[in-house]
């Protein structure tokens, strides 16, 4: 199944601990548009109540295709928001019913409370050693604060994580014993693009798509996680990078996006990707051309690509694709089309979804 609500809550707790719940660069215009649309009824382009021909003026027809030409992206945003909300409600309610009929029934048979079962399966309080270990592994995420300053928040994160792991373990064991089969599949959005830069084999069982902005500090924070995932999963994972520069926040982001695709033409996308995230303060057009020289690219070819705007349309198409699937900030992550909420989430959050997809593929 998709990430449980408890898992998502855990990810949000990590976000709250790091930077006041901001874990991505937000496109406020996209967020406002989505919020405004949510207040009105869904206007799905495939709604049976909406005819293909909407009006006629004499012999002239005004069709749904004409409407989509003007507001197609907004309609897709509304549809995606509705589908995600509906799936989340169904998924959450299904899990509640299953827990009532499997886990709580088992607790009653054993004469125990649910909390006792969770505690017996490793869901107890985190130890001082566990808290200290988490702090050492995540120093860069706590904003320079000391262990004592963030101890309560770390304890809460670990408490929730241990509880989720214990519940997952209990559910997995009882589901095997009672021959439980979950037929509900995760909601998957169409986010892949075979023409986008990719790392890993095309036939990998799992594809991670990231919509990102080279000038976004949260994307820079996430890119080492991207490499760690690639190293961990090897040929089992394909990583696709799609462009989502937020020009309202980052003046150089669009040209940086185009520059990465110009580098891709010469087989150096990932080298440019890493260098731009390492040097986010050096993304003017002049500095991007210096970067090309440092990477050993054919300078004239790169400069012409960047100056003529060869990939302006491609970048805009990626931005539109991000909007259609409801992305309102960067990084926006999707594992086999499943949205991973939280922006620049920790490695463990993404790995959990990948592991679930690998298990599902067996």
Secondary structure, DSSP 8 states (H G I E B T S, - for coil): ----HHHHHHHHHHHHHHHTT--SEE-HHHHHHHHHHHTS----TT-TTS-SEEEEETTEEEEHHHHHHHHHHHHHHHHHHHHHHHHHHHHHHHHHHHIIIIIHHHHHHHT--HHHHHHHTT-S---HHHHHHHHHHTGGGTTT--HHHHHHHHHHHHHHHHHHHHHHHHHHHHHHHTT--------------TTS-EES-TT-SEEEEEEE-TT-HHHHHHHHHHHHHHHHHGGGEEEEEEE---TTT-TTHHHHHHHHHHHHHTT-HHHHHHHHHHTTT--SHHHHHHHHHHTT--HHHHHHHHHTTTTHHHHHHHHHHHHHTT--EESEEEETTEEETTSS--HHHHHHHHHHHHHHH-
